[in-house]
Protein backbone atom coordinates (compact mmCIF):
# COMPACT_ATOMS: atom_id res chain seq x y z
CA UNK A 1 0.00 0.00 0.00
CA UNK A 2 1.31 3.46 -0.84
CA UNK A 3 2.26 5.44 2.23
CA UNK A 4 0.48 8.74 2.67
CA UNK A 5 1.39 11.83 4.66
CA UNK A 6 1.44 11.80 8.44
CA UNK A 7 -1.64 11.71 10.63
CA UNK A 8 -1.19 14.11 13.55
CA UNK A 9 -3.10 13.36 16.74
CA UNK A 10 -3.34 15.73 19.67
CA UNK A 11 -2.92 13.84 22.94
CA UNK A 12 -3.51 14.81 26.53
CA UNK A 13 -4.00 13.15 29.88
CA UNK A 14 -7.26 11.50 28.81
CA UNK A 15 -5.94 10.01 25.57
CA UNK A 16 -6.80 6.41 26.51
CA UNK A 17 -10.50 7.20 26.67
CA UNK A 18 -11.19 10.13 24.35
CA UNK A 19 -11.06 8.09 21.11
CA UNK A 20 -8.62 10.22 19.11
CA UNK A 21 -5.62 7.88 19.25
CA UNK A 22 -7.72 4.83 18.41
CA UNK A 23 -9.34 6.64 15.48
CA UNK A 24 -5.93 7.72 14.16
CA UNK A 25 -4.63 4.17 14.55
CA UNK A 26 -7.59 2.80 12.60
CA UNK A 27 -6.95 5.36 9.85
CA UNK A 28 -3.26 4.44 9.79
CA UNK A 29 -4.06 0.75 9.42
CA UNK A 30 -6.16 1.51 6.33
CA UNK A 31 -3.78 3.97 4.69
CA UNK A 32 -0.30 2.99 5.97
CA UNK A 33 0.17 6.59 7.10
CA UNK A 34 2.44 7.08 10.13
CA UNK A 35 1.02 8.79 13.21
CA UNK A 36 2.66 11.70 15.01
CA UNK A 37 1.35 12.08 18.56
CA UNK A 38 1.60 15.73 19.65
CA UNK A 39 1.18 16.96 23.22
CA UNK A 40 1.21 20.67 24.03
CA UNK A 41 2.25 22.02 27.43
CA UNK A 42 0.03 25.03 28.05
CA UNK A 43 2.28 28.02 28.74
CA UNK A 44 -0.46 30.60 29.25
CA UNK A 45 -0.44 32.63 32.51
CA UNK A 46 -1.04 30.40 35.53
CA UNK A 47 -4.54 29.99 36.92
CA UNK A 48 -3.50 28.28 40.13
CA UNK A 49 -0.61 27.08 42.23
CA UNK A 50 -0.55 23.73 40.46
CA UNK A 51 0.56 25.31 37.20
CA UNK A 52 4.10 24.41 36.05
CA UNK A 53 4.53 21.98 38.91
CA UNK A 54 8.01 20.42 39.17
CA UNK A 55 8.37 17.65 36.62
CA UNK A 56 5.72 18.96 34.21
CA UNK A 57 8.04 18.47 31.22
CA UNK A 58 8.93 14.95 32.35
CA UNK A 59 5.23 14.14 32.75
CA UNK A 60 4.55 15.38 29.23
CA UNK A 61 7.36 13.28 27.76
CA UNK A 62 6.12 10.26 29.71
CA UNK A 63 2.61 10.80 28.36
CA UNK A 64 3.81 10.90 24.75
CA UNK A 65 6.01 7.86 25.37
CA UNK A 66 2.99 6.01 26.71
CA UNK A 67 1.02 6.84 23.57
CA UNK A 68 3.87 5.73 21.30
CA UNK A 69 4.20 2.45 23.21
CA UNK A 70 0.48 1.87 22.71
CA UNK A 71 0.81 2.56 18.97
CA UNK A 72 3.84 0.26 18.69
CA UNK A 73 1.93 -2.50 20.46
CA UNK A 74 -0.96 -2.27 17.98
CA UNK A 75 1.05 -1.58 14.82
CA UNK A 76 4.54 -1.84 13.39
CA UNK A 77 7.08 -0.80 16.07
CA UNK A 78 8.97 2.36 15.22
CA UNK A 79 6.51 3.59 12.58
CA UNK A 80 4.89 6.21 14.77
CA UNK A 81 6.51 9.15 16.56
CA UNK A 82 5.76 11.61 19.35
CA UNK A 83 6.40 15.30 19.97
CA UNK A 84 6.09 17.63 22.98
CA UNK A 85 5.52 21.33 22.29
CA UNK A 86 4.91 24.36 24.46
CA UNK A 87 2.37 27.12 23.86
CA UNK A 88 -1.36 27.83 23.72
CA UNK A 89 -2.76 24.35 22.94
CA UNK A 90 -5.07 25.04 19.99
CA UNK A 91 -2.83 27.58 18.25
CA UNK A 92 0.25 25.43 18.74
CA UNK A 93 -1.45 22.26 17.51
CA UNK A 94 -2.81 24.02 14.45
CA UNK A 95 0.50 25.65 13.59
CA UNK A 96 2.55 22.48 14.02
CA UNK A 97 0.30 20.20 11.97
CA UNK A 98 -0.61 22.27 8.91
CA UNK A 99 1.44 20.01 6.62
CA UNK A 100 -0.07 16.77 7.91
CA UNK A 101 -2.79 14.83 6.18
CA UNK A 102 -5.15 15.60 9.06
CA UNK A 103 -5.18 16.54 12.72
CA UNK A 104 -7.18 14.26 15.02
CA UNK A 105 -8.33 15.46 18.43
CA UNK A 106 -10.71 14.21 21.09
CA UNK A 107 -13.93 16.04 21.75
CA UNK A 108 -13.07 16.16 25.47
CA UNK A 109 -9.97 15.60 27.56
CA UNK A 110 -7.54 16.77 30.23
CA UNK A 111 -3.94 17.92 30.25
CA UNK A 112 -1.21 16.37 32.38
CA UNK A 113 -1.79 19.35 34.68
CA UNK A 114 -5.36 18.21 35.28
CA UNK A 115 -6.92 21.16 33.46
CA UNK A 116 -9.81 20.58 31.08
CA UNK A 117 -8.42 21.44 27.65
CA UNK A 118 -10.07 19.54 24.84
CA UNK A 119 -13.48 20.90 24.07
CA UNK A 120 -12.53 24.53 23.60
CA UNK A 121 -9.18 23.30 22.28
CA UNK A 122 -10.82 21.00 19.73
CA UNK A 123 -13.02 23.78 18.42
CA UNK A 124 -10.25 26.38 18.32
CA UNK A 125 -7.86 23.97 16.58
CA UNK A 126 -10.56 23.16 14.03
CA UNK A 127 -10.89 26.88 13.34
CA UNK A 128 -7.18 27.64 13.07
CA UNK A 129 -5.83 24.57 11.30
CA UNK A 130 -4.98 24.60 7.61
CA UNK A 131 -5.48 20.86 7.39
CA UNK A 132 -8.62 18.81 8.00
CA UNK A 133 -9.43 18.40 11.69
CA UNK A 134 -11.26 15.26 12.83
CA UNK A 135 -12.93 15.54 16.23
CA UNK A 136 -13.62 12.15 17.81
CA UNK A 137 -16.27 11.52 20.49
CA UNK A 138 -15.25 9.77 23.73
CA UNK A 139 -14.90 5.99 23.74
CA UNK A 140 -15.06 5.75 19.94
CA UNK A 141 -14.81 2.22 18.58
CA UNK A 142 -14.60 1.02 14.95
CA UNK A 143 -17.87 0.24 13.21
CA UNK A 144 -18.78 -0.82 9.69
CA UNK A 145 -15.89 0.35 7.45
CA UNK A 146 -18.30 0.69 4.55
CA UNK A 147 -20.84 2.79 6.43
CA UNK A 148 -21.72 6.01 4.57
CA UNK A 149 -19.87 9.28 4.96
CA UNK A 150 -22.25 12.22 5.39
CA UNK A 151 -21.16 15.57 3.92
CA UNK A 152 -23.00 18.82 4.46
CA UNK A 153 -23.05 20.94 1.30
CA UNK A 154 -24.26 24.50 1.37
CA UNK A 155 -22.28 27.55 0.26
CA UNK A 156 -20.17 26.97 -2.89
CA UNK A 157 -17.09 28.48 -1.22
CA UNK A 158 -17.21 25.92 1.59
CA UNK A 159 -18.21 22.49 0.34
CA UNK A 160 -15.68 21.61 -2.39
CA UNK A 161 -12.72 20.88 -0.09
CA UNK A 162 -15.02 18.95 2.26
CA UNK A 163 -16.22 16.75 -0.59
CA UNK A 164 -12.64 16.18 -1.80
CA UNK A 165 -11.61 15.04 1.69
CA UNK A 166 -14.68 12.83 2.05
CA UNK A 167 -14.14 11.26 -1.38
CA UNK A 168 -10.57 10.23 -0.52
CA UNK A 169 -11.74 8.91 2.83
CA UNK A 170 -14.63 6.96 1.28
CA UNK A 171 -12.46 5.51 -1.51
CA UNK A 172 -10.13 3.93 1.07
CA UNK A 173 -13.11 2.12 2.54
CA UNK A 174 -15.25 1.49 -0.54
CA UNK A 175 -17.95 3.58 1.14
CA UNK A 176 -20.62 5.83 -0.33
CA UNK A 177 -21.16 9.53 0.37
CA UNK A 178 -24.45 11.04 1.47
CA UNK A 179 -24.59 14.64 0.21
CA UNK A 180 -26.94 16.53 2.51
CA UNK A 181 -28.18 19.99 1.62
CA UNK A 182 -30.36 21.70 4.20
CA UNK A 183 -33.11 24.13 3.32
CA UNK A 184 -33.93 26.27 6.34
CA UNK A 185 -37.29 27.28 4.88
CA UNK A 186 -39.95 24.77 5.82
CA UNK A 187 -43.06 26.06 4.03
CA UNK A 188 -41.82 28.17 1.12
CA UNK A 189 -42.13 25.92 -1.96
CA UNK A 190 -40.07 28.19 -4.21
CA UNK A 191 -37.15 28.16 -1.79
CA UNK A 192 -37.31 24.36 -1.58
CA UNK A 193 -37.23 24.08 -5.37
CA UNK A 194 -34.22 26.41 -5.51
CA UNK A 195 -32.49 24.25 -2.93
CA UNK A 196 -33.27 21.10 -4.92
CA UNK A 197 -31.79 22.62 -8.08
CA UNK A 198 -28.70 23.68 -6.15
CA UNK A 199 -28.28 20.16 -4.81
CA UNK A 200 -28.62 18.71 -8.32
CA UNK A 201 -25.86 21.05 -9.52
CA UNK A 202 -23.60 20.04 -6.63
CA UNK A 203 -24.29 16.36 -7.30
CA UNK A 204 -23.36 16.72 -10.96
CA UNK A 205 -20.10 18.46 -10.14
CA UNK A 206 -19.21 15.86 -7.48
CA UNK A 207 -19.82 12.99 -9.88
CA UNK A 208 -17.73 14.68 -12.56
CA UNK A 209 -14.80 15.30 -10.21
CA UNK A 210 -14.97 11.95 -8.39
CA UNK A 211 -16.26 9.43 -10.96
CA UNK A 212 -15.36 6.39 -8.86
CA UNK A 213 -17.36 7.49 -5.84
CA UNK A 214 -21.03 6.76 -5.16
CA UNK A 215 -22.92 9.91 -4.17
CA UNK A 216 -26.45 9.90 -2.81
CA UNK A 217 -28.14 13.32 -2.60
CA UNK A 218 -30.54 14.25 0.16
CA UNK A 219 -32.47 17.47 0.71
CA UNK A 220 -33.55 18.16 4.28
CA UNK A 221 -35.48 20.98 5.85
CA UNK A 222 -34.89 22.65 9.20
CA UNK A 223 -31.89 23.70 11.25
CA UNK A 224 -28.59 22.65 9.62
CA UNK A 225 -27.05 21.12 12.76
CA UNK A 226 -30.15 19.14 13.64
CA UNK A 227 -30.59 18.00 10.03
CA UNK A 228 -26.98 16.90 9.59
CA UNK A 229 -26.79 15.05 12.88
CA UNK A 230 -30.10 13.34 12.15
CA UNK A 231 -28.83 12.27 8.73
CA UNK A 232 -25.68 10.82 10.33
CA UNK A 233 -27.72 8.91 12.89
CA UNK A 234 -30.16 7.50 10.32
CA UNK A 235 -27.44 5.99 8.12
CA UNK A 236 -25.11 5.11 11.02
CA UNK A 237 -22.44 7.27 9.40
CA UNK A 238 -18.78 6.60 10.14
CA UNK A 239 -17.87 10.26 9.55
CA UNK A 240 -19.71 13.58 9.25
CA UNK A 241 -17.87 16.20 7.18
CA UNK A 242 -18.61 19.91 6.93
CA UNK A 243 -16.73 22.73 5.27
CA UNK A 244 -15.10 25.67 6.96
CA UNK A 245 -14.16 29.14 5.81
CA UNK A 246 -11.42 29.99 3.31
CA UNK A 247 -8.28 30.75 5.32
CA UNK A 248 -6.79 34.18 4.92
CA UNK A 249 -6.58 37.58 6.50
CA UNK A 250 -10.32 38.16 6.23
CA UNK A 251 -11.28 34.76 7.64
CA UNK A 252 -13.81 34.61 10.45
CA UNK A 253 -12.37 34.49 13.95
CA UNK A 254 -14.74 31.69 14.95
CA UNK A 255 -16.20 28.59 13.38
CA UNK A 256 -19.54 28.96 11.66
CA UNK A 257 -22.60 28.10 13.70
CA UNK A 258 -23.09 24.90 11.73
CA UNK A 259 -19.50 23.72 12.20
CA UNK A 260 -19.62 24.58 15.90
CA UNK A 261 -22.88 22.69 16.38
CA UNK A 262 -21.68 19.66 14.45
CA UNK A 263 -18.55 19.40 16.61
CA UNK A 264 -20.67 19.54 19.74
CA UNK A 265 -23.46 17.16 18.72
CA UNK A 266 -22.24 14.78 15.99
CA UNK A 267 -22.99 11.14 16.88
CA UNK A 268 -19.80 10.02 15.10
CA UNK A 269 -16.37 11.53 14.37
CA UNK A 270 -16.75 14.89 12.63
CA UNK A 271 -14.32 16.53 10.21
CA UNK A 272 -13.99 20.25 9.59
CA UNK A 273 -12.29 20.94 6.23
CA UNK A 274 -11.49 24.53 5.33
CA UNK A 275 -11.60 25.68 1.76
CA UNK A 276 -8.12 26.85 0.62
CA UNK A 277 -7.77 30.58 0.14
CA UNK A 278 -8.02 31.59 -3.50
CA UNK A 279 -4.86 33.20 -4.90
CA UNK A 280 -5.16 36.90 -5.65
N, C-alpha and C positions, 0 to 999 in steps of 0.2 A: 504494500500500500504506500502511496506517495505521502511523505511527511509534509504536514502543513505548518503554518506559523504557530508560535507559542500561544497556549491558553494561559492567561494570567488569572489567578484566583486570589482575592483578598481574604486573608485569614485573621482571626482574632481568637480570644480565649474560649469562644463557644463553637469552634470550627467542627468539632466532632458531631454536633447535633443540628447545625444550621443548614446543612444540605449542600452548601456551595462546593466543598471539596469533592464530595461524592458525585455531584453533577459534572464537574470538570473531569473527573476520572472516567466517567462514563463516556463523555465526549472524546476524550483522548483515546479510549479503547476503540472507538469507531473510526477515528481519523488519523491515528498514529501521531498526533500532535503532542509535543512535550508540554508539561505543566510547569509554570513558575509561580510558586506560592509566595505572596507578598504580604508582609505584616508591617504596619506603620505605627511607630511610637508617636503618640500625640504630644507635640511640643507646644501646644497652646498654653496661655497663662494658667497656672494651677488653680483648681477649684477647691482644693482641700489639702490637708496635711499629708495624705497618702500619695500625692502626686510626686513622680520622680523618686519613688522609694529606692533605697540602695538595692542594686541588683536588677533594676528594671531592664537594662540592656541584655543582661544574661538571661532573664526570663523570656524576653522576646526571641532571642536566638534559640532557646530551648523549645519554644513553641513552634518555630519554623522547622526545627530539626525533627520534632514530633510529627509534624505534617508530612515532611519528606520521607520519614521512616514508614508512615502509613501508605504513602504512594508507592514506595519501593516494594512493600509487602504485597500490594495488589497489582503491581505492574512490573515492567522490566527495571531492575535495580539500576540506579544511576541515570535514568532517562530524565527525571524531573529534578528541578532545582528550587532553592528558596532564597529569599531576599528580605532583609530588614531595612526599613527606611525610617526617617524621622521627619515629621511635619504634620500639618493639618491632614487628617486621614483621607477625606474625599479628594481634596485637591492633589495630594501627593499620589494617591492611587491612580487618579485620572492622568496625571502628567507622566507617570512612570510606565504606563501601559498602553499609550496611544499607538504604538507600533505592533501590538499583539493582535492576534486574530479576534479575541474577545476578552472582556474582563468579567469574571464571575464573582458575585458577592452574595452573601446571605441576606435575607430580608431582615433578620434580627441577629444580634450578637453582643458580645462583651469583649473589651480589651483585656490585656493581661493586668491592667491596673484596676479592673473591676468596674470600669465605667461603661455604661450602655453607649455603644457607638453605632453599630449597624442599625439601620432604620433611617435616620437622618443621613448617615454616611452613604447608604445605598442609593438614596434618592439624589444626593448631591453629586456622587460619582457618576450616576447615570446622566445627570445634566452636563457635567464638565467633560466627560470622556469623549475622545475623538474616535473611539472604536465602539463596537456594539457592547452593551452592558447587559448581562443576564442576571436577574435577581431571582434567587431560589428560595422557596418557602421552607420553613423548618421541617426537619425529618423527611426530606424528599427521598423517594425511592424509585428506581426505574420501573417504568410501566411498559406498555406495548410500544416497541420501537417504530411501528408503522402507524401509530395513532396520528390523526391530522395535526397540522400546524395551523393555528388561526392567526390571520394577519388583518389588522384594522387598516382600512384604506380610506382616506378622506381627502385632505388637501393635496394637490399634485406636487407641491414642493416638499412633502413629507413622506410619501408612501413608497417611492421608488427604491430607495436604499433598504427599507424594511423588507420589501418583497425580494430583493436580491439576496439579502441575508437568509431569509426564510427558504428561498429556493435552493441555496447551497445546503442548508441544514436538512431540508426534506430529501434532497437527492442522496445524501449519505445514508438515509434510512429507508429509501423507497416509500416515502410517505406523501400524502396529498396535502394541498394547501387550501384552507377555507378562507376565501377573501370576503371579509365582512365590511360592508359599508352601512353606516348608521344615518338614518334620516331622523332628525330631531322633531320634525313636524309630524304629528300623529294624524291629523284630520285633513290637511290640505292636499288634495289629490294631485294638483299640478306640481307641487314640491316633490311628492313621492315619485312622480313620473320623471322629473328632472334627475332625481337621485338614481333611479333605475337606469336611465341613459348613461349617466356618469359611470355607474358600475360596469355597464356593458363595455364602455370605452376602456376602462382600466383592465377588464378581463382580456380584451383583445390585445392590448399592449403587453400584458403579462405573458400570454400564450405565445406571442411573437418573440419575446426576448428570452423565454425559458421554454422552448418547445418540448423538452423531455419531462416537464413537470405537469402533474394533474392539478388543475385549479377548479375549485367549485365556488361559484359566487353566491353570496347571500345578502339580501337587503333586510335590515332590521330597523324598527322604529323605536324611538325613545332616547334615553340618556346614553351617551357613548360608552361610559364605563360599565353601566349595568348591562348594556347590550353585548359588549365584547366578553365580559366575564360569563354571561349566560351562554353565549355561543361556545366558549371554551369548555364549560361544564357539560353541555349537551353532547358534544362529540368526544368528550374525555381527552381533550387536546394535550399533547406533550409539551407544547410551547405556545405562548401567546406573544405576538410581535406587534409593536406599534412604532411608528416613526417619531423622530424628534425634530428639532429645529435645525436649519442649516447653521453650522458653526461659523462664527466670524465676529467682527467687532460689534455688529448690531444685533447679535443673538440675544434672545430673552435671558434674563438672569435666573429664571426658574423653569422647571419642566411645565409643559402644558397641563391643563386640568385633566385631560384624558390620560396622559402618561402617568401623572401622579396617582390618579385613581387606580389605574391598572396595576402599578407597583404595589399598592396597598391591598388590593382585593383579588388579584388573579388567583385562581385555584391551582395553577400550575406555574412552573418557571415562566418569567416574563422577560422579554428582551426589548430594550430601547435602542433603536438604531437611528442615529442622526444622519440627515442628508448632508453630503459634503457641500461646502461652500462653493458656489459657482465662481470661476475665475473672472476677474474684471476685464 
